[in-house]
Amino acid sequence: MEEINLECSNLSKSYGGKTALDDVSLTLPKGAIVGLLGPNGSGKTTLIKLAAGLLTPTSGTIKICGMKPGEITKEIVAYQPDKQYLSDWMNVENLMNMMSDFYTTFNREKAADMLARLKINPKDRLKTMSKGTKEKVQLILTMSRDVPLYILDEPIGGVDPAARDYILNTIIGNYQENATVMISTHLISDIENVLNYIIFLKEGKVVRFGDVEDIREKEGKSIDDLFREEFRC
């Protein structure tokens, strides 16, 4: 398998006459947790959907482990959208069965272990759970895939600080050693300590990309401070 889990080359995407992504070129290596950072409308969700195979480029290329996104790559990409997509009438066991049916990469034992540690009963229906618990179940299902690329769109946006800590620990503790995790978020200070790389997107363009430690050392500032400077209104 390729040493690079995600590669973009002159990648652009337009909707009608509006450019959402503009000539993006970058590579994400194995074993990295990458922060995809930018304000609303910067192109983050467009990049995520291109990587997940839900959109096709207007020009340029995007490759997952050397392959163009499509049916094959959906098996090796674990994508979690920013909105809850699970049906409230289902219980957790139904959801695990569904994931097992859809994906050969779903690791049921890993999911059951995480649920047990949270004391979530697989027989419980989603409609009986709090918003934070639903978020945790959704994340567990995503992180229980044994894949080279995880894409998480705002995984900590709607939950309390304690739940954020659990979610971040789950991400750190459950991705494959050679996998890449790309996380889109506005909550830079909450997530900065777990990031290895950052991508700053602004109006569809990459305005900063690189190793977090190198950037902090060079700039003498935290990623959160740099973000506030770059995107100050």
C-alpha positions as a Python dict, from the first residue, in 0.01 Angstrom:
ca = {
    (1, 'M'): (0, 0, 0),
    (2, 'E'): (113, 359, -65),
    (3, 'E'): (317, 544, 201),
    (4, 'I'): (80, 838, 153),
    (5, 'N'): (-281, 783, 256),
    (6, 'L'): (-425, 1096, 96),
    (7, 'E'): (-283, 1305, -188),
    (8, 'C'): (-431, 1609, -362),
    (9, 'S'): (-279, 1757, -677),
    (10, 'N'): (-412, 2088, -813),
    (11, 'L'): (-752, 1988, -676),
    (12, 'S'): (-1040, 2227, -746),
    (13, 'K'): (-1415, 2205, -700),
    (14, 'S'): (-1677, 2452, -821),
    (15, 'Y'): (-2053, 2467, -773),
    (16, 'G'): (-2215, 2664, -1052),
    (17, 'G'): (-1987, 2965, -1083),
    (18, 'K'): (-1861, 2951, -725),
    (19, 'T'): (-1521, 2798, -644),
    (20, 'A'): (-1524, 2600, -317),
    (21, 'L'): (-1172, 2453, -349),
    (22, 'D'): (-903, 2625, -548),
    (23, 'D'): (-589, 2442, -671),
    (24, 'V'): (-520, 2245, -351),
    (25, 'S'): (-203, 2034, -347),
    (26, 'L'): (-94, 1840, -36),
    (27, 'T'): (-4, 1494, 91),
    (28, 'L'): (-100, 1337, 424),
    (29, 'P'): (141, 1068, 550),
    (30, 'K'): (68, 752, 743),
    (31, 'G'): (42, 769, 1120),
    (32, 'A'): (-63, 1136, 1137),
    (33, 'I'): (-354, 1314, 1304),
    (34, 'V'): (-427, 1613, 1083),
    (35, 'G'): (-635, 1918, 1174),
    (36, 'L'): (-837, 2059, 883),
    (37, 'L'): (-897, 2412, 1005),
    (38, 'G'): (-1076, 2716, 866),
    (39, 'P'): (-1388, 2929, 906),
    (40, 'N'): (-1729, 2841, 765),
    (41, 'G'): (-1724, 2851, 386),
    (42, 'S'): (-1351, 2787, 361),
    (43, 'G'): (-1390, 2457, 172),
    (44, 'K'): (-1336, 2207, 455),
    (45, 'T'): (-1653, 2004, 398),
    (46, 'T'): (-1596, 2005, 21),
    (47, 'L'): (-1246, 1859, 68),
    (48, 'I'): (-1384, 1600, 311),
    (49, 'K'): (-1662, 1494, 72),
    (50, 'L'): (-1415, 1465, -216),
    (51, 'A'): (-1195, 1237, -3),
    (52, 'A'): (-1498, 1033, 105),
    (53, 'G'): (-1600, 983, -260),
    (54, 'L'): (-1924, 1181, -224),
    (55, 'L'): (-1818, 1450, -473),
    (56, 'T'): (-1604, 1447, -787),
    (57, 'P'): (-1337, 1711, -863),
    (58, 'T'): (-1396, 1987, -1117),
    (59, 'S'): (-1024, 1966, -1198),
    (60, 'G'): (-707, 1815, -1053),
    (61, 'T'): (-688, 1484, -868),
    (62, 'I'): (-738, 1335, -525),
    (63, 'K'): (-611, 986, -437),
    (64, 'I'): (-666, 759, -138),
    (65, 'C'): (-375, 514, -98),
    (66, 'G'): (-293, 578, -464),
    (67, 'M'): (-652, 525, -587),
    (68, 'K'): (-917, 765, -708),
    (69, 'P'): (-1214, 781, -468),
    (70, 'G'): (-1489, 535, -561),
    (71, 'E'): (-1648, 209, -453),
    (72, 'I'): (-1312, 53, -361),
    (73, 'T'): (-1197, 344, -146),
    (74, 'K'): (-1527, 358, 47),
    (75, 'E'): (-1417, 29, 204),
    (76, 'I'): (-1090, 183, 326),
    (77, 'V'): (-1217, 527, 435),
    (78, 'A'): (-1412, 571, 760),
    (79, 'Y'): (-1611, 894, 722),
    (80, 'Q'): (-1814, 1061, 994),
    (81, 'P'): (-2029, 1357, 880),
    (82, 'D'): (-2091, 1660, 1101),
    (83, 'K'): (-2457, 1569, 1151),
    (84, 'Q'): (-2600, 1264, 1318),
    (85, 'Y'): (-2696, 1017, 1047),
    (86, 'L'): (-2811, 724, 1262),
    (87, 'S'): (-3182, 636, 1288),
    (88, 'D'): (-3329, 699, 1634),
    (89, 'W'): (-3549, 388, 1623),
    (90, 'M'): (-3245, 155, 1594),
    (91, 'N'): (-3059, 11, 1890),
    (92, 'V'): (-2681, -15, 1908),
    (93, 'E'): (-2680, -384, 1821),
    (94, 'N'): (-2882, -309, 1503),
    (95, 'L'): (-2622, -50, 1412),
    (96, 'M'): (-2332, -289, 1463),
    (97, 'N'): (-2509, -547, 1247),
    (98, 'M'): (-2559, -283, 978),
    (99, 'M'): (-2191, -181, 990),
    (100, 'S'): (-2083, -547, 968),
    (101, 'D'): (-2305, -593, 662),
    (102, 'F'): (-2173, -282, 489),
    (103, 'Y'): (-1802, -304, 571),
    (104, 'T'): (-1563, -597, 595),
    (105, 'T'): (-1332, -350, 775),
    (106, 'F'): (-1571, -314, 1072),
    (107, 'N'): (-1416, -462, 1388),
    (108, 'R'): (-1712, -568, 1601),
    (109, 'E'): (-1496, -671, 1899),
    (110, 'K'): (-1338, -327, 1914),
    (111, 'A'): (-1682, -163, 1904),
    (112, 'A'): (-1818, -390, 2178),
    (113, 'D'): (-1517, -316, 2398),
    (114, 'M'): (-1560, 62, 2367),
    (115, 'L'): (-1933, 36, 2434),
    (116, 'A'): (-1868, -176, 2744),
    (117, 'R'): (-1620, 78, 2879),
    (118, 'L'): (-1888, 346, 2844),
    (119, 'K'): (-2150, 115, 2998),
    (120, 'I'): (-2371, 152, 2690),
    (121, 'N'): (-2609, -141, 2653),
    (122, 'P'): (-2620, -268, 2292),
    (123, 'K'): (-2996, -319, 2337),
    (124, 'D'): (-3052, 53, 2405),
    (125, 'R'): (-3224, 253, 2132),
    (126, 'L'): (-3072, 581, 2020),
    (127, 'K'): (-3392, 772, 2097),
    (128, 'T'): (-3339, 702, 2470),
    (129, 'M'): (-2985, 851, 2469),
    (130, 'S'): (-2854, 1200, 2532),
    (131, 'K'): (-2699, 1397, 2245),
    (132, 'G'): (-2351, 1336, 2386),
    (133, 'T'): (-2404, 960, 2411),
    (134, 'K'): (-2535, 946, 2054),
    (135, 'E'): (-2220, 1131, 1942),
    (136, 'K'): (-2007, 875, 2125),
    (137, 'V'): (-2191, 581, 1965),
    (138, 'Q'): (-2146, 735, 1621),
    (139, 'L'): (-1774, 787, 1684),
    (140, 'I'): (-1732, 431, 1816),
    (141, 'L'): (-1887, 293, 1497),
    (142, 'T'): (-1651, 505, 1286),
    (143, 'M'): (-1334, 432, 1484),
    (144, 'S'): (-1411, 57, 1490),
    (145, 'R'): (-1330, 38, 1120),
    (146, 'D'): (-978, -96, 1051),
    (147, 'V'): (-890, 140, 767),
    (148, 'P'): (-599, 360, 650),
    (149, 'L'): (-799, 686, 648),
    (150, 'Y'): (-1045, 827, 902),
    (151, 'I'): (-1226, 1151, 818),
    (152, 'L'): (-1414, 1320, 1100),
    (153, 'D'): (-1619, 1634, 1032),
    (154, 'E'): (-1669, 1834, 1354),
    (155, 'P'): (-1664, 1530, 1589),
    (156, 'I'): (-1652, 1743, 1907),
    (157, 'G'): (-1864, 2041, 1801),
    (158, 'G'): (-2189, 1968, 1983),
    (159, 'V'): (-2083, 1797, 2306),
    (160, 'D'): (-1976, 1909, 2654),
    (161, 'P'): (-1606, 1928, 2757),
    (162, 'A'): (-1608, 1591, 2934),
    (163, 'A'): (-1750, 1422, 2626),
    (164, 'R'): (-1489, 1601, 2412),
    (165, 'D'): (-1213, 1447, 2622),
    (166, 'Y'): (-1361, 1101, 2575),
    (167, 'I'): (-1399, 1152, 2201),
    (168, 'L'): (-1040, 1273, 2159),
    (169, 'N'): (-907, 984, 2368),
    (170, 'T'): (-1113, 743, 2158),
    (171, 'I'): (-966, 885, 1838),
    (172, 'I'): (-608, 869, 1969),
    (173, 'G'): (-645, 521, 2114),
    (174, 'N'): (-824, 344, 1831),
    (175, 'Y'): (-683, 441, 1493),
    (176, 'Q'): (-446, 203, 1316),
    (177, 'E'): (-73, 269, 1353),
    (178, 'N'): (-29, 335, 980),
    (179, 'A'): (-358, 520, 940),
    (180, 'T'): (-422, 889, 887),
    (181, 'V'): (-691, 1076, 1079),
    (182, 'M'): (-821, 1403, 934),
    (183, 'I'): (-1031, 1608, 1176),
    (184, 'S'): (-1226, 1919, 1079),
    (185, 'T'): (-1306, 2145, 1374),
    (186, 'H'): (-1349, 2504, 1493),
    (187, 'L'): (-1237, 2414, 1847),
    (188, 'I'): (-862, 2449, 1792),
    (189, 'S'): (-760, 2484, 2156),
    (190, 'D'): (-945, 2163, 2249),
    (191, 'I'): (-774, 1957, 1983),
    (192, 'E'): (-434, 2118, 1928),
    (193, 'N'): (-247, 1881, 2161),
    (194, 'V'): (-343, 1572, 1960),
    (195, 'L'): (-253, 1710, 1615),
    (196, 'N'): (63, 1622, 1421),
    (197, 'Y'): (-17, 1827, 1109),
    (198, 'I'): (-245, 2119, 1029),
    (199, 'I'): (-412, 2249, 715),
    (200, 'F'): (-545, 2607, 720),
    (201, 'L'): (-805, 2658, 447),
    (202, 'K'): (-919, 3007, 351),
    (203, 'E'): (-1163, 3077, 67),
    (204, 'G'): (-1082, 2738, -85),
    (205, 'K'): (-705, 2780, -77),
    (206, 'V'): (-443, 2622, 152),
    (207, 'V'): (-279, 2915, 335),
    (208, 'R'): (-77, 2704, 580),
    (209, 'F'): (16, 2336, 587),
    (210, 'G'): (279, 2148, 782),
    (211, 'D'): (407, 1973, 1093),
    (212, 'V'): (258, 2122, 1411),
    (213, 'E'): (582, 2117, 1612),
    (214, 'D'): (779, 2278, 1328),
    (215, 'I'): (518, 2553, 1288),
    (216, 'R'): (497, 2626, 1662),
    (217, 'E'): (877, 2642, 1690),
    (218, 'K'): (915, 2865, 1384),
    (219, 'E'): (632, 3103, 1473),
    (220, 'G'): (671, 3098, 1852),
    (221, 'K'): (293, 3069, 1888),
    (222, 'S'): (28, 2807, 1943),
    (223, 'I'): (-178, 2682, 1650),
    (224, 'D'): (-483, 2838, 1818),
    (225, 'D'): (-313, 3181, 1826),
    (226, 'L'): (-202, 3147, 1462),
    (227, 'F'): (-556, 3051, 1363),
    (228, 'R'): (-701, 3356, 1538),
    (229, 'E'): (-450, 3580, 1363),
    (230, 'E'): (-505, 3427, 1018),
    (231, 'F'): (-883, 3433, 1035),
    (232, 'R'): (-944, 3748, 1238),
    (233, 'C'): (-1260, 3923, 1119),
}
